[in-house]
């Protein structure tokens, strides 16, 4: 959840015109990662848990792509 907190703090600095675009999408992706891990953990089987870990991994890849885009747009530095 630390990742989610840090992403929220970083994305809050993005230009205001991105609030409903990239900022919102980045924040949703970041929240999705721990949320899916938690949901999978609460399920009744290892198979379901692994399924939700896969979803969390996809959200993490999505977040990575969005952060790279934010960097290319000059909203973030390495």
matplotlib code that plots the C-alpha trace (Angstrom):
import matplotlib.pyplot as plt

x = [0.0, 3.0, 3.2, -0.4, 0.3, 3.5, 1.7, -1.1, 1.3, 3.2, 0.2, -1.3, 1.4, 0.3, -1.2, -4.8, -6.0, -5.0, -7.2, -9.8, -7.3, -3.9, -4.0, -7.2, -6.1, -2.8, -4.5, -7.1, -4.3, -2.3, -5.3, -6.2, -2.9, -3.3, -7.1, -6.8, -4.2, -6.5, -9.5, -7.6, -6.3, -9.9, -11.0, -11.5, -8.8, -5.2, -6.5, -8.6, -5.8, -3.5, -6.1, -6.3, -2.5, -2.6, -5.1, -2.9, 0.1, -1.7, -2.7, 1.0, 2.0, -0.7, 0.6, 4.2, 3.1, 1.2, 4.1, 6.5, 4.0, 3.8, 7.6, 7.7, 5.2, 7.4, 5.2, 7.7, 11.5, 13.4]
y = [0.0, 2.3, 2.3, 3.5, 6.3, 7.4, 7.4, 9.4, 12.0, 12.2, 12.4, 15.1, 17.3, 16.7, 19.6, 20.3, 19.5, 15.9, 15.4, 13.4, 11.8, 10.5, 11.4, 9.6, 6.5, 6.3, 6.5, 3.8, 1.5, 2.0, 1.3, -1.8, -3.6, -4.0, -4.3, -7.3, -8.9, -8.4, -9.8, -12.8, -13.4, -13.4, -16.0, -19.7, -21.3, -20.9, -21.0, -17.9, -16.2, -16.8, -15.5, -12.2, -12.0, -12.2, -9.3, -7.3, -8.0, -6.6, -3.5, -3.1, -3.3, -0.7, 1.6, 1.2, 2.3, 5.2, 6.4, 6.1, 8.2, 10.8, 11.0, 11.4, 14.3, 15.9, 15.4, 13.2, 12.8, 9.6]
z = [0.0, 0.3, -3.5, -3.7, -1.2, -3.0, -6.4, -5.0, -3.6, -6.9, -9.2, -7.1, -8.5, -12.1, -14.1, -13.2, -16.8, -16.1, -13.1, -15.0, -17.3, -16.5, -12.8, -12.3, -14.2, -12.4, -9.0, -10.0, -11.2, -8.0, -5.8, -7.9, -7.1, -3.3, -3.6, -5.8, -3.6, -0.6, -2.4, -3.6, -0.1, 1.2, -1.3, -0.5, -2.6, -3.8, -7.4, -6.8, -5.0, -7.9, -10.3, -8.3, -8.1, -11.9, -12.0, -9.6, -11.8, -14.8, -12.9, -11.9, -15.6, -16.4, -13.7, -14.9, -18.4, -17.1, -15.0, -18.0, -20.0, -17.2, -17.2, -21.0, -20.7, -18.1, -15.1, -13.3, -13.3, -13.0]

ax = plt.figure().add_subplot(projection="3d")
ax.plot(x, y, z, "-o")
ax.set_aspect("equal")
plt.show()
